[in-house]
């Protein structure tokens, strides 16, 4: 089985009250996406949404080694 990397990079924060305002420039592995958000799991196990417009996909097709 081949595992694919599903990384996003936060490139902006559309609203200064969003939880990820201090994480611009950082990359995360997302679990799934909706029509509006990508969802990542925090280190406490909570799913957190990030607006699709605030991120860019990174190497979505590159296999993990």
N, CA, C and O atoms as CSV, one atom per row, in Angstrom:
chain,resi,resn,atom,element,x,y,z
A,1,UNK,N,N,0.835,-1.186,0.000
A,1,UNK,CA,C,0.000,0.000,0.000
A,1,UNK,C,C,0.878,1.246,0.000
A,1,UNK,O,O,1.848,1.343,0.751
A,2,UNK,N,N,0.519,2.187,-0.849
A,2,UNK,CA,C,1.288,3.422,-0.934
A,2,UNK,C,C,0.534,4.525,-0.193
A,2,UNK,O,O,-0.663,4.719,-0.401
A,3,UNK,N,N,1.249,5.242,0.673
A,3,UNK,CA,C,0.650,6.327,1.443
A,3,UNK,C,C,1.021,7.643,0.783
A,3,UNK,O,O,2.185,7.884,0.463
A,4,UNK,N,N,0.034,8.484,0.583
A,4,UNK,CA,C,0.288,9.774,-0.049
A,4,UNK,C,C,0.258,10.899,0.975
A,4,UNK,O,O,-0.546,10.909,1.908
A,5,UNK,N,N,1.150,11.829,0.767
A,5,UNK,CA,C,1.270,13.000,1.606
A,5,UNK,C,C,0.104,13.945,1.314
A,5,UNK,O,O,-0.173,14.235,0.150
A,6,UNK,N,N,-0.571,14.424,2.337
A,6,UNK,CA,C,-1.667,15.364,2.170
A,6,UNK,C,C,-1.354,16.596,3.012
A,6,UNK,O,O,-1.952,16.801,4.068
A,7,UNK,N,N,-0.432,17.403,2.548
A,7,UNK,CA,C,0.006,18.559,3.320
A,7,UNK,C,C,-0.598,19.847,2.786
A,7,UNK,O,O,-0.840,20.006,1.590
A,8,UNK,N,N,-0.831,20.759,3.724
A,8,UNK,CA,C,-1.233,22.112,3.376
A,8,UNK,C,C,-0.314,23.083,4.099
A,8,UNK,O,O,0.228,22.777,5.161
A,9,UNK,N,N,-0.151,24.248,3.508
A,9,UNK,CA,C,0.609,25.321,4.138
A,9,UNK,C,C,-0.328,26.499,4.317
A,9,UNK,O,O,-0.991,26.921,3.369
A,10,UNK,N,N,-0.387,27.026,5.517
A,10,UNK,CA,C,-1.217,28.195,5.776
A,10,UNK,C,C,-0.485,29.421,5.213
A,10,UNK,O,O,0.626,29.733,5.641
A,11,UNK,N,N,-1.102,30.100,4.270
A,11,UNK,CA,C,-0.465,31.245,3.616
A,11,UNK,C,C,-1.044,32.580,4.062
A,11,UNK,O,O,-0.427,33.625,3.849
A,12,UNK,N,N,-2.216,32.557,4.675
A,12,UNK,CA,C,-2.830,33.778,5.207
A,12,UNK,C,C,-3.907,33.395,6.208
A,12,UNK,O,O,-4.274,32.226,6.331
A,13,UNK,N,N,-4.403,34.385,6.912
A,13,UNK,CA,C,-5.516,34.184,7.838
A,13,UNK,C,C,-6.554,35.260,7.530
A,13,UNK,O,O,-6.312,36.446,7.756
A,14,UNK,N,N,-7.698,34.847,7.019
A,14,UNK,CA,C,-8.714,35.781,6.543
A,14,UNK,C,C,-9.375,36.605,7.652
A,14,UNK,O,O,-9.939,37.667,7.388
A,15,UNK,N,N,-9.307,36.123,8.868
A,15,UNK,CA,C,-9.959,36.806,9.983
A,15,UNK,C,C,-9.086,36.647,11.221
A,15,UNK,O,O,-8.705,35.531,11.575
A,16,UNK,N,N,-8.773,37.750,11.873
A,16,UNK,CA,C,-7.809,37.697,12.977
A,16,UNK,C,C,-8.288,36.956,14.215
A,16,UNK,O,O,-7.524,36.814,15.170
A,17,UNK,N,N,-9.516,36.484,14.230
A,17,UNK,CA,C,-10.025,35.692,15.368
A,17,UNK,C,C,-9.908,34.187,15.129
A,17,UNK,O,O,-10.193,33.402,16.033
A,18,UNK,N,N,-9.488,33.765,13.915
A,18,UNK,CA,C,-9.336,32.338,13.646
A,18,UNK,C,C,-8.185,31.772,14.462
A,18,UNK,O,O,-7.207,32.469,14.730
A,19,UNK,N,N,-8.301,30.522,14.853
A,19,UNK,CA,C,-7.308,29.877,15.720
A,19,UNK,C,C,-5.928,29.834,15.091
A,19,UNK,O,O,-4.934,29.802,15.815
A,20,UNK,N,N,-5.833,29.832,13.772
A,20,UNK,CA,C,-4.545,29.648,13.103
A,20,UNK,C,C,-3.843,30.951,12.716
A,20,UNK,O,O,-2.903,30.926,11.922
A,21,UNK,N,N,-4.280,32.079,13.260
A,21,UNK,CA,C,-3.661,33.360,12.901
A,21,UNK,C,C,-2.161,33.399,13.195
A,21,UNK,O,O,-1.417,34.080,12.489
A,22,UNK,N,N,-1.710,32.688,14.213
A,22,UNK,CA,C,-0.280,32.674,14.560
A,22,UNK,C,C,0.482,31.544,13.872
A,22,UNK,O,O,1.663,31.343,14.156
A,23,UNK,N,N,-0.171,30.799,12.969
A,23,UNK,CA,C,0.443,29.654,12.310
A,23,UNK,C,C,0.679,29.880,10.814
A,23,UNK,O,O,0.997,28.936,10.091
A,24,UNK,N,N,0.526,31.117,10.347
A,24,UNK,CA,C,0.780,31.419,8.934
A,24,UNK,C,C,2.229,31.052,8.605
A,24,UNK,O,O,3.156,31.423,9.324
A,25,UNK,N,N,2.402,30.320,7.507
A,25,UNK,CA,C,3.730,29.854,7.104
A,25,UNK,C,C,4.019,28.423,7.514
A,25,UNK,O,O,4.982,27.833,7.024
A,26,UNK,N,N,3.218,27.847,8.395
A,26,UNK,CA,C,3.445,26.480,8.860
A,26,UNK,C,C,2.668,25.479,8.015
A,26,UNK,O,O,1.651,25.815,7.409
A,27,UNK,N,N,3.159,24.256,7.984
A,27,UNK,CA,C,2.502,23.194,7.222
A,27,UNK,C,C,1.872,22.177,8.175
A,27,UNK,O,O,2.339,21.970,9.295
A,28,UNK,N,N,0.805,21.557,7.696
A,28,UNK,CA,C,0.065,20.562,8.462
A,28,UNK,C,C,-0.379,19.450,7.530
A,28,UNK,O,O,-0.495,19.659,6.322
A,29,UNK,N,N,-0.626,18.282,8.078
A,29,UNK,CA,C,-1.220,17.183,7.321
A,29,UNK,C,C,-2.713,17.221,7.606
A,29,UNK,O,O,-3.131,17.195,8.764
A,30,UNK,N,N,-3.524,17.282,6.540
A,30,UNK,CA,C,-4.961,17.332,6.762
A,30,UNK,C,C,-5.585,15.957,6.629
A,30,UNK,O,O,-5.081,15.100,5.904
A,31,UNK,N,N,-6.684,15.754,7.334
A,31,UNK,CA,C,-7.384,14.466,7.319
A,31,UNK,C,C,-8.431,14.413,6.225
A,31,UNK,O,O,-8.578,13.397,5.546
A,32,UNK,N,N,-9.151,15.491,6.055
A,32,UNK,CA,C,-10.143,15.551,4.988
A,32,UNK,C,C,-10.503,17.000,4.730
A,32,UNK,O,O,-10.084,17.896,5.462
A,33,UNK,N,N,-11.288,17.225,3.676
A,33,UNK,CA,C,-11.716,18.581,3.377
A,33,UNK,C,C,-13.195,18.607,3.025
A,33,UNK,O,O,-13.771,17.608,2.592
A,34,UNK,N,N,-13.788,19.764,3.222
A,34,UNK,CA,C,-15.172,20.003,2.842
A,34,UNK,C,C,-15.155,21.031,1.717
A,34,UNK,O,O,-14.094,21.335,1.173
A,35,UNK,N,N,-16.289,21.554,1.373
A,35,UNK,CA,C,-16.325,22.571,0.322
A,35,UNK,C,C,-15.742,23.897,0.790
A,35,UNK,O,O,-15.435,24.757,-0.035
A,36,UNK,N,N,-15.585,24.076,2.091
A,36,UNK,CA,C,-15.087,25.336,2.639
A,36,UNK,C,C,-13.767,25.218,3.391
A,36,UNK,O,O,-12.967,26.154,3.382
A,37,UNK,N,N,-13.524,24.070,4.050
A,37,UNK,CA,C,-12.379,23.943,4.961
A,37,UNK,C,C,-11.563,22.681,4.718
A,37,UNK,O,O,-12.063,21.673,4.220
A,38,UNK,N,N,-10.273,22.773,5.092
A,38,UNK,CA,C,-9.439,21.593,5.305
A,38,UNK,C,C,-9.451,21.355,6.806
A,38,UNK,O,O,-9.470,22.308,7.584
A,39,UNK,N,N,-9.440,20.086,7.221
A,39,UNK,CA,C,-9.473,19.760,8.634
A,39,UNK,C,C,-8.202,19.037,9.041
A,39,UNK,O,O,-7.799,18.048,8.429
A,40,UNK,N,N,-7.580,19.561,10.094
A,40,UNK,CA,C,-6.398,18.932,10.674
A,40,UNK,C,C,-6.752,18.486,12.083
A,40,UNK,O,O,-7.715,18.976,12.671
A,41,UNK,N,N,-5.980,17.564,12.619
A,41,UNK,CA,C,-6.192,17.118,13.997
A,41,UNK,C,C,-5.103,17.756,14.860
A,41,UNK,O,O,-3.912,17.618,14.582
A,42,UNK,N,N,-5.528,18.447,15.900
A,42,UNK,CA,C,-4.571,19.086,16.805
A,42,UNK,C,C,-3.863,18.027,17.637
A,42,UNK,O,O,-4.244,16.857,17.625
A,43,UNK,N,N,-2.836,18.446,18.357
A,43,UNK,CA,C,-2.102,17.491,19.192
A,43,UNK,C,C,-2.952,16.979,20.355
A,43,UNK,O,O,-2.566,16.021,21.024
A,44,UNK,N,N,-4.098,17.603,20.600
A,44,UNK,CA,C,-5.027,17.125,21.635
A,44,UNK,C,C,-6.127,16.265,21.038
A,44,UNK,O,O,-7.036,15.842,21.751
A,45,UNK,N,N,-6.057,16.000,19.728
A,45,UNK,CA,C,-7.015,15.127,19.079
A,45,UNK,C,C,-8.261,15.812,18.545
A,45,UNK,O,O,-9.167,15.142,18.047
A,46,UNK,N,N,-8.323,17.128,18.639
A,46,UNK,CA,C,-9.486,17.885,18.195
A,46,UNK,C,C,-9.339,18.235,16.716
A,46,UNK,O,O,-8.271,18.668,16.284
A,47,UNK,N,N,-10.411,18.049,15.935
A,47,UNK,CA,C,-10.394,18.464,14.538
A,47,UNK,C,C,-10.560,19.975,14.464
A,47,UNK,O,O,-11.417,20.552,15.132
A,48,UNK,N,N,-9.725,20.607,13.640
A,48,UNK,CA,C,-9.782,22.057,13.479
A,48,UNK,C,C,-9.837,22.378,11.995
A,48,UNK,O,O,-9.093,21.811,11.195
A,49,UNK,N,N,-10.729,23.293,11.639
A,49,UNK,CA,C,-10.882,23.680,10.246
A,49,UNK,C,C,-10.024,24.879,9.881
A,49,UNK,O,O,-9.780,25.767,10.698
A,50,UNK,N,N,-9.570,24.883,8.629
A,50,UNK,CA,C,-8.817,25.999,8.063
A,50,UNK,C,C,-9.455,26.302,6.713
A,50,UNK,O,O,-9.628,25.396,5.898
A,51,UNK,N,N,-9.804,27.548,6.465
A,51,UNK,CA,C,-10.426,27.908,5.201
A,51,UNK,C,C,-9.561,27.508,4.012
A,51,UNK,O,O,-8.347,27.712,4.024
A,52,UNK,N,N,-10.181,26.943,2.997
A,52,UNK,CA,C,-9.463,26.544,1.783
A,52,UNK,C,C,-8.736,27.730,1.173
A,52,UNK,O,O,-7.628,27.580,0.658
A,53,UNK,N,N,-9.352,28.918,1.225
A,53,UNK,CA,C,-8.732,30.123,0.646
A,53,UNK,C,C,-7.480,30.565,1.392
A,53,UNK,O,O,-6.707,31.366,0.867
A,54,UNK,N,N,-7.264,30.065,2.595
A,54,UNK,CA,C,-6.119,30.481,3.412
A,54,UNK,C,C,-4.922,29.540,3.312
A,54,UNK,O,O,-3.912,29.761,3.981
A,55,UNK,N,N,-5.016,28.498,2.492
A,55,UNK,CA,C,-3.924,27.523,2.398
A,55,UNK,C,C,-3.545,27.245,0.950
A,55,UNK,O,O,-4.258,27.605,0.014
A,56,UNK,N,N,-2.397,26.593,0.801
A,56,UNK,CA,C,-2.012,26.022,-0.493
A,56,UNK,C,C,-1.648,24.569,-0.259
A,56,UNK,O,O,-1.088,24.215,0.779
A,57,UNK,N,N,-1.970,23.737,-1.229
A,57,UNK,CA,C,-1.614,22.308,-1.143
A,57,UNK,C,C,-0.134,22.138,-1.435
A,57,UNK,O,O,0.427,22.844,-2.274
A,58,UNK,N,N,0.491,21.209,-0.748
A,58,UNK,CA,C,1.918,20.930,-0.944
A,58,UNK,C,C,2.094,19.453,-1.287
A,58,UNK,O,O,1.731,18.588,-0.490
A,59,UNK,N,N,2.640,19.160,-2.447
A,59,UNK,CA,C,3.006,17.795,-2.842
A,59,UNK,C,C,1.914,16.772,-2.546
A,59,UNK,O,O,2.198,15.723,-1.967
A,60,UNK,N,N,0.715,17.047,-2.918
A,60,UNK,CA,C,-0.390,16.142,-2.608
A,60,UNK,C,C,-0.191,14.768,-3.226
A,60,UNK,O,O,-0.692,13.782,-2.687
A,61,UNK,N,N,0.526,14.673,-4.339
A,61,UNK,CA,C,0.715,13.402,-5.035
A,61,UNK,C,C,2.047,12.716,-4.693
A,61,UNK,O,O,2.313,11.623,-5.193
A,62,UNK,N,N,2.873,13.327,-3.864
A,62,UNK,CA,C,4.176,12.751,-3.542
A,62,UNK,C,C,4.039,11.667,-2.486
A,62,UNK,O,O,3.463,11.916,-1.427
A,63,UNK,N,N,4.554,10.468,-2.746
A,63,UNK,CA,C,4.470,9.412,-1.728
A,63,UNK,C,C,5.394,9.703,-0.542
A,63,UNK,O,O,6.468,10.284,-0.704
A,64,UNK,N,N,4.965,9.296,0.636
A,64,UNK,CA,C,5.813,9.407,1.823
A,64,UNK,C,C,6.876,8.315,1.768
A,64,UNK,O,O,6.612,7.207,1.302
A,65,UNK,N,N,8.056,8.628,2.236
A,65,UNK,CA,C,9.136,7.642,2.240
A,65,UNK,C,C,9.508,7.295,3.665
A,65,UNK,O,O,10.401,6.479,3.889
